[in-house]
Amino acid sequence: MYSSKQISKGSFFLPKLKRFNPLITIVRRAISPVKLTPEEWIKVIKPAEPIVELHGISKQFGGVQALRGVDFQLFPAEVHALVGENGAGKSTLVKILAGIHRPDEGSLKVDGKAIELRSPTQAQSLGIAVVQQEPMLFPDLDVAENVFMARQPRDRFGRIDWKRMYREVDQLLASLDVSFSSHTPVQGLSIAEQQLVEIAKALSIQARVLVLDEPTAALSAHEVDELFAIVKQLRERGVAILFVSHRLDEVFAIADRLTVFRDGTHIITTPVSQITTEETIKHMVGRELSNFFPKGEAEIGEVVLEVRHLTRPGVFADVNFQLHRGEILGFAGLMGAGRTEVARVLFGIDQAANGEIWLKGKQVRIRSPQQAMNYGIAYVPEDRHQQGLIMNFSIATNITLSILQKVSHLGLINPNQEQQIAQEYANQLSIRTSGIGQLVNALSGGNQQKVVLSKWLATNPSVLILDEPTRGIDVGAKAEVHRITSDLASRGLAIILISSELPEVLAMADRVVVLHEGSISGTFTRSEATQERVMFAATGQDR
Amino acid sequence: MTTTSQDVERTRQRSHVNQARLISRVSRVRESGLLIALIFIIIVVGIQAPRFLSVDNFVQILLSVAILAIVAVGETLVVLTRNVDLSVGSMVGFTAFVTAYFFKELPGINLLLGILLGCALGLILGIVNGLIVSFGRVPAIVATLGTLYAYRGLVFITAANTTSQVNASDVPAGYLALATTQILGIPALILIAAIIAIIVGYFLRSSHAGRQLYAIGSNPDAANVIGIRKERLVFGAFAASGLLCGLAGVLWGARYATVDATNATGLELQVIAAVVVGGVNIFGGSGTILGAVLGAIVLGTVENALNILNISQFWLQALYGAAIIGAVVLDALITRWLQRTILARRKKA
């Protein structure tokens, strides 16, 4: 099953003519204008077999198709970058390689042998080491034990050989040039140092495949340089490195080849020398727009909220924007760009160190969510389960939770009034239910989202912040959330829409603010905003 | 690179290593802190009441905590994995009663057989706990709260159908001698507790399974990713706790001689107090057997001192409570201090 999308520069002949792979490579290299070094010629004449080969891999989570028939090859001594938007399927592929998820369809070969990866341990025994975005370590134990846990060297009596363990780990650490020792407790290490511990772990199992999932997300520029030095060193030793990232400048600095995923499909695989940043971004974006509900007409009124030079050190800096009545302001950006963090400050969960927030022409300080609500700000968080809803309460109780004063007299809740108000919103947002007494955990994702919305609308806000309002809900419910959002804007609400789905932002927003690593890298009006422009700004490329 | 810069580099690295060692030693601070607290108590009480300082009194203290220490060792295994065993008091009570009754009914029986019976009984009770927690996926605090009552109920049922009380005169002298015998001048009870602590401490330090108990408590998800079989190990910890409670029950019957259905009621709270005071993190992942045993000794010393100073027994409850809270607060402070020290070190580097 090959869709037309998959036929691309990198893999055009490969599906049918895999056996003649070396020949194709020779021909392709011969006709390519790139001059080859002697080492490269050796590789061409006697090409290495791929260490890892994925064929037709598909994976579904709930209703979401994370990967669709993906092909992928990883060769020894290459740094292979995997790029794509949020939700393109990169992390799913990583987790399949790590043995955490098992694909629904497709085959996996290691060293040319078909293999079913059943567990992380099995992946490790095959020499596949994965450094997750968030290192998975034991904070209470020291570095050496973290490297060797469950595999500690033993003496002839079967006792753990602590001396040998510390010696071996110190040797590994010496080759990585780190500033901590095998005795250091992991508790106090920075994320960068914890990644180095993971890499030391990979070295200790003599990994031939090293998967780095967004390794630079939490690192400073200097730490990135150090990491890259290690990556290059490993490549020289013949390790195959899969480098998952959305920082294109880093990809072009370190990778030999590059693969783009979009919407769970393989788009292209190519040497980085054969592609430009612009072309890469073009491949990354370009999702279908048809499923998205465009925003309806709304009269844009006066400025409701203005933010000036808002800064929270280490998280975001110098954020400026204006939000008008009846406007939907889209917040675009990649994971960790600081979008949610700005919202949290506006809602008083976190405090900004510097900057001003102006509401309806008056400067305000928002110290708590309670205060934010009093100012008429409502925030619908990303994680409905943890922050938005009490799952084993009824719909009615959830909706009136934020306005208890309104429905109670002398501190006691008036059930009739509670029911009445809840019913009103349930009707308004057409929550599909057997009755508002139904428990929230029995509802679908889309209907749950509507309950959250009702809860915040009940506070009668003038500013509504929606953080990933359609994540994890099906297409139908999505369209409905879009319709409701648009409807709210036309009734004069000022809305900030944070979304990782570019098409959603482009369809819904009157203006788009793009964040890149904590600062605004672009602001576009509806007519200016294209997927490519926004993605350029989101990846921090200058145009 | 010139020689001097190499030297500088080497010195820099060495100082890093030294600092790291220093910090790793801090993890043992709680145990040395506990020792200091213990010595402090001994000196203060010793000045008030010189007879507190006699060798005989110290032996009495150790005798009084030996059984508690054995149970605390088992409890430590469970707590390290981020679980808790609340049923230890009932397990000790049940095995003590059954063992004593067994010796009463069959006075001629081999002593070892009775001991093994008690241990086996404890092991079975521990296995039931382990099955409920590990494979039934019931939170440990709920599961063992249930078995705390269920096992105590078993003692009452047994007592109702047999005898309400086993007296010292009912059991063979050989059984009672377990608690009074001395080997090389040291009471057997203390020796048994010490041997148990050394064996389990050694297991925790030097075996794969022992280290994996720490891993599970420290970060269960990470343990899973590297293929540690969490269910099995947690099950093993509960079974071991039961086994040690069985042994403790056998010794309990020998030491107190008169055993009824309510014996060892409330022991679980003393055990958890000892473990927590001993620096075992109640959320798992860190702590040592040495710490737990020291915790038991500190609590025993406090109790003994209160007796000698003629302070009301009622104070004891309040002091247990204060010790638990103090230990947890101290734990939090040390963790914070540790992180700040490392942060400061990084800024300097």
HADDOCK unambig.tbl for C-alpha pairs under 7 A between the chains (distance, minus, plus):
assign (segid A and resid 120 and name CA) (segid B and resid 225 and name CA) 5.65 0.50 0.50
assign (segid A and resid 120 and name CA) (segid B and resid 226 and name CA) 6.25 0.50 0.50
assign (segid A and resid 120 and name CA) (segid B and resid 227 and name CA) 6.66 0.50 0.50
assign (segid A and resid 121 and name CA) (segid B and resid 226 and name CA) 5.66 0.50 0.50
assign (segid A and resid 121 and name CA) (segid B and resid 227 and name CA) 5.28 0.50 0.50
assign (segid A and resid 136 and name CA) (segid B and resid 222 and name CA) 4.97 0.50 0.50
assign (segid A and resid 137 and name CA) (segid B and resid 219 and name CA) 6.96 0.50 0.50
assign (segid A and resid 137 and name CA) (segid B and resid 222 and name CA) 5.93 0.50 0.50
assign (segid A and resid 138 and name CA) (segid B and resid 215 and name CA) 6.15 0.50 0.50
assign (segid A and resid 138 and name CA) (segid B and resid 218 and name CA) 5.30 0.50 0.50
assign (segid A and resid 138 and name CA) (segid B and resid 219 and name CA) 5.42 0.50 0.50
assign (segid A and resid 139 and name CA) (segid B and resid 218 and name CA) 6.32 0.50 0.50
assign (segid A and resid 140 and name CA) (segid B and resid 218 and name CA) 5.88 0.50 0.50
assign (segid A and resid 140 and name CA) (segid B and resid 285 and name CA) 5.88 0.50 0.50
assign (segid A and resid 140 and name CA) (segid B and resid 286 and name CA) 6.07 0.50 0.50
assign (segid A and resid 150 and name CA) (segid B and resid 208 and name CA) 5.98 0.50 0.50
assign (segid A and resid 150 and name CA) (segid B and resid 212 and name CA) 6.61 0.50 0.50
assign (segid A and resid 150 and name CA) (segid B and resid 228 and name CA) 6.98 0.50 0.50
assign (segid A and resid 159 and name CA) (segid B and resid 206 and name CA) 5.07 0.50 0.50
assign (segid A and resid 159 and name CA) (segid B and resid 207 and name CA) 5.67 0.50 0.50
assign (segid A and resid 160 and name CA) (segid B and resid 206 and name CA) 4.84 0.50 0.50
assign (segid A and resid 160 and name CA) (segid B and resid 207 and name CA) 5.85 0.50 0.50
assign (segid A and resid 179 and name CA) (segid B and resid 16 and name CA) 6.75 0.50 0.50
assign (segid A and resid 180 and name CA) (segid B and resid 16 and name CA) 6.45 0.50 0.50
assign (segid A and resid 180 and name CA) (segid B and resid 17 and name CA) 6.86 0.50 0.50
assign (segid A and resid 181 and name CA) (segid B and resid 17 and name CA) 5.60 0.50 0.50
assign (segid A and resid 181 and name CA) (segid B and resid 20 and name CA) 6.49 0.50 0.50
assign (segid A and resid 183 and name CA) (segid B and resid 20 and name CA) 6.07 0.50 0.50
assign (segid A and resid 183 and name CA) (segid B and resid 21 and name CA) 6.01 0.50 0.50
assign (segid A and resid 183 and name CA) (segid B and resid 24 and name CA) 6.48 0.50 0.50
assign (segid A and resid 184 and name CA) (segid B and resid 20 and name CA) 5.00 0.50 0.50
assign (segid A and resid 184 and name CA) (segid B and resid 21 and name CA) 6.93 0.50 0.50
assign (segid A and resid 184 and name CA) (segid B and resid 24 and name CA) 6.26 0.50 0.50
assign (segid A and resid 185 and name CA) (segid B and resid 24 and name CA) 6.43 0.50 0.50
assign (segid A and resid 188 and name CA) (segid B and resid 339 and name CA) 5.52 0.50 0.50
assign (segid A and resid 188 and name CA) (segid B and resid 342 and name CA) 6.02 0.50 0.50
